[in-house]
Amino acid sequence: MLEVRLELECSICGAQHFRIPTRDEDRDIVVCARCHSVKCRADDLEWRMAQASAMRREALLAS
């Protein structure tokens, strides 16, 4: 697992650090590093972050 800080907050404890799986044998679940509550599947997080990045890029080009 890789522990990273994201621009997200845990809805349970408010932490911004999350554990993301790094190997195939790890569970495919992103969890809060502080309270260990399940946040989402790693694939869903990757898709959402790519979508947010594209939206930011479009906003910069439009301005």
Secondary structure, 3 states (H helix, E strand, C coil): CEEEECCCCCCCCCCCEEEECCCCCCCCEEEECCCCCEEEEHHHHHHHHHHHHHHHHHHHHHC
